[in-house]
Amino acid sequence: MSAGQVSHFNGQQVLPAIRKMKDLEHLLQTSYTTLVLLDTHIAQLASIAQLVRQHRKQLLVHVDLIHGLKNDDHAIEFLCQTVKPAGIISTRASAVATAKKHKTLGIQRHFILDSTALEMTYKQSEKNQPDYLEVMPGVMPHIIAEMRQRIGIPILAGGLIRTLEDVLQALQAGAIAVTTSRRELWDAFAPASKVQG
């Protein structure tokens, strides 16, 4: 188990997902310690990661959505060695495995569209053992509960999370956190600031 995995993102119930630079600027001023970067260009990646580190926060990079990045094992190795994110998110099992080899959290994203996709998720998860699974869409509490019972991998819920109730249902079903780009949900679930001494 990776060091960052033990506390599950410092207890954050919401992992804010960044789509625009103004979202990043907002989140750097909050008590969130772990952020998800969704949509950016490879030329901006290193400076974003450095800015996040300067604010004593961790960055999870969704590598499938980085423009200009060929999503292969060499690209993941490059990211882990130069950008040094806390973790990567990908639909590709080999990308997750490469990240784990480089002591970076590997989060496997799965789209659960039907029973066949669910069974494939179980098989791939048992074989590849990612650090976390991100289940899409995240508004399926009964499926999250089933997955939580069947596999021993912590689950993140993402996609179509729109309301406070959506977040609470995912968490009650067994997700350890929810990924969302909705600012009103970031505000509702912002962690309490810790007094530094």
Phi and psi in degrees as a GROMACS rama.xvg file:
@    title "Ramachandran Plot"
@    xaxis  label "Phi"
@    yaxis  label "Psi"
@TYPE xy
-71.325  152.58  SER-2
-57.1843  -41.7408  ALA-3
-68.9946  -19.6003  GLY-4
-79.4172  -27.1883  GLN-5
-55.7187  -46.7148  VAL-6
-94.3035  3.97683  SER-7
48.2036  67.6747  HIS-8
59.9681  44.7095  PHE-9
53.8898  30.5653  ASN-10
79.1492  7.24356  GLY-11
-61.5247  129.098  GLN-12
-87.9765  -20.3208  GLN-13
-123.472  133.583  VAL-14
-106.893  105.947  LEU-15
-65.608  131.136  PRO-16
-104.173  122.648  ALA-17
-93.5702  125.607  ILE-18
-110.454  -26.5188  ARG-19
-132.968  157.03  LYS-20
-61.1637  -34.1871  MET-21
-67.2297  -27.8195  LYS-22
-65.3101  -43.674  ASP-23
-61.3241  -47.6694  LEU-24
-57.401  -41.7925  GLU-25
-62.8345  -48.3177  HIS-26
-68.2184  -27.8217  LEU-27
-65.3292  -20.5782  LEU-28
-95.4646  4.24133  GLN-29
-102.247  177.403  THR-30
-85.1287  0.536672  SER-31
-64.0559  138.682  TYR-32
-109.328  -18.1665  THR-33
-124.531  127.267  THR-34
-124.203  150.783  LEU-35
-110.946  126.938  VAL-36
-99.1988  117.563  LEU-37
-94.0614  -55.9965  LEU-38
-131.032  105.023  ASP-39
-153.171  177.477  THR-40
-100.458  146.828  HIS-41
-56.2872  -31.4525  ILE-42
-66.0851  -23.5286  ALA-43
-93.455  -12.6803  GLN-44
-60.7522  -48.9322  LEU-45
-63.0747  -41.7469  ALA-46
-69.7852  -35.3959  SER-47
-63.8703  -46.4911  ILE-48
-61.0122  -40.8799  ALA-49
-65.5633  -42.2719  GLN-50
-61.5342  -43.2657  LEU-51
-62.4699  -44.6105  VAL-52
-62.8003  -39.2993  ARG-53
-60.4747  -27.6625  GLN-54
-93.6055  13.8044  HIS-55
57.6644  43.0998  ARG-56
-123.256  164.368  LYS-57
-109.608  147.451  GLN-58
-117.997  129.149  LEU-59
-104.889  124.64  LEU-60
-106.566  124.134  VAL-61
-83.0229  96.1537  HIS-62
-68.0392  -23.2864  VAL-63
-68.8702  -18.2743  ASP-64
-109.44  12.0835  LEU-65
-88.6322  113.535  ILE-66
-67.0679  133.971  HIS-67
88.8581  -0.978129  GLY-68
-104.374  120.61  LEU-69
-76.4624  120.588  LYS-70
-82.5392  75.147  ASN-71
-127.647  177.963  ASP-72
-62.8652  -33.2942  ASP-73
-66.0917  -40.0553  HIS-74
-64.4611  -40.4311  ALA-75
-66.5923  -41.6969  ILE-76
-60.0849  -45.1296  GLU-77
-57.9864  -48.2322  PHE-78
-58.1936  -47.8408  LEU-79
-63.2552  -35.7798  CYS-80
-85.5072  -29.7677  GLN-81
-108.83  -46.6332  THR-82
-79.3517  -34.6675  VAL-83
55.068  56.3047  LYS-84
-71.2167  163.273  PRO-85
-68.9112  -29.9759  ALA-86
-164.576  165.688  GLY-87
-123.089  150.591  ILE-88
-118.053  132.95  ILE-89
-156.367  154.813  SER-90
-82.921  -12.2639  THR-91
-92.1819  120.736  ARG-92
-61.0971  -36.8391  ALA-93
-68.4346  -33.287  SER-94
-64.8241  -42.5539  ALA-95
-64.7313  -43.0988  VAL-96
-63.3484  -40.9243  ALA-97
-64.2792  -41.8675  THR-98
-60.1005  -46.4097  ALA-99
-61.844  -36.4604  LYS-100
-60.1862  -30.1979  LYS-101
-99.2935  23.0907  HIS-102
57.2375  37.5815  LYS-103
-117.265  138.502  THR-104
-56.9761  136.077  LEU-105
-113.357  115.45  GLY-106
-113.67  116.752  ILE-107
-91.7267  122.045  GLN-108
-93.4283  130.235  ARG-109
-125.838  134.803  HIS-110
-95.9285  114.012  PHE-111
-95.909  90.1461  ILE-112
-94.6769  -25.3829  LEU-113
-162.095  -177.362  ASP-114
-62.9818  -35.4327  SER-115
-64.2427  -43.8539  THR-116
-63.0647  -37.3781  ALA-117
-64.4749  -45.6912  LEU-118
-63.9068  -38.3327  GLU-119
-64.0526  -37.416  MET-120
-61.6667  -44.4388  THR-121
-60.341  -47.0139  TYR-122
-63.6217  -47.1146  LYS-123
-65.067  -38.1698  GLN-124
-66.4119  -41.9573  SER-125
-63.8276  -38.5783  GLU-126
-73.9302  -46.0832  LYS-127
-94.4859  -22.746  ASN-128
48.8794  61.4201  GLN-129
-65.0174  162.475  PRO-130
-67.7568  -37.2662  ASP-131
-142.993  156.009  TYR-132
-111.081  135.75  LEU-133
-106.293  119.463  GLU-134
-97.8792  127.339  VAL-135
-122.468  134.976  MET-136
-75.8791  156.871  PRO-137
-85.5454  4.41505  GLY-138
-98.8739  42.0929  VAL-139
-128.251  71.6535  MET-140
-56.9168  -38.5311  PRO-141
-66.5586  -33.9443  HIS-142
-73.2617  -40.5181  ILE-143
-59.6985  -43.8695  ILE-144
-62.3085  -42.7775  ALA-145
-62.4207  -45.886  GLU-146
-63.5635  -40.9316  MET-147
-61.0602  -37.7283  ARG-148
-73.7442  -34.6378  GLN-149
-83.8922  -33.3907  ARG-150
-123.608  153.391  ILE-151
-96.2506  24.7005  GLY-152
-104.276  130.02  ILE-153
-59.6154  142.431  PRO-154
-112.881  134.288  ILE-155
-105.735  141.539  LEU-156
-108.337  131.959  ALA-157
-146.117  157.773  GLY-158
90.0209  122.391  GLY-159
64.6196  17.8287  LEU-160
-80.245  110.102  ILE-161
-118.582  -24.4416  ARG-162
-128.761  165.342  THR-163
-55.7859  -41.7997  LEU-164
-63.0355  -39.1212  GLU-165
-58.7129  -44.5188  ASP-166
-63.0079  -49.8276  VAL-167
-62.2437  -39.9392  LEU-168
-64.836  -41.295  GLN-169
-63.5801  -43.3576  ALA-170
-66.2597  -43.1951  LEU-171
-65.3513  -28.676  GLN-172
-76.2245  -14.4355  ALA-173
124.01  -1.9873  GLY-174
-66.9791  141.618  ALA-175
-85.1685  -18.1742  ILE-176
-165.358  165.685  ALA-177
-121.241  135.5  VAL-178
-97.4806  132.369  THR-179
-154.331  147.947  THR-180
-100.392  7.39594  SER-181
-84.2783  114.292  ARG-182
-61.4549  -35.1986  ARG-183
-64.0813  -29.4184  GLU-184
-78.6428  -33.3011  LEU-185
-59.1059  -46.8577  TRP-186
-63.9702  -39.7477  ASP-187
-67.5328  -30.3564  ALA-188
-113.249  14.6929  PHE-189
-58.153  130.785  ALA-190
-63.4596  150.194  PRO-191
-65.3787  138.011  ALA-192
-67.538  139.732  SER-193
-94.9594  137.147  LYS-194
-75.4617  126.278  VAL-195
-93.9056  135.935  GLN-196
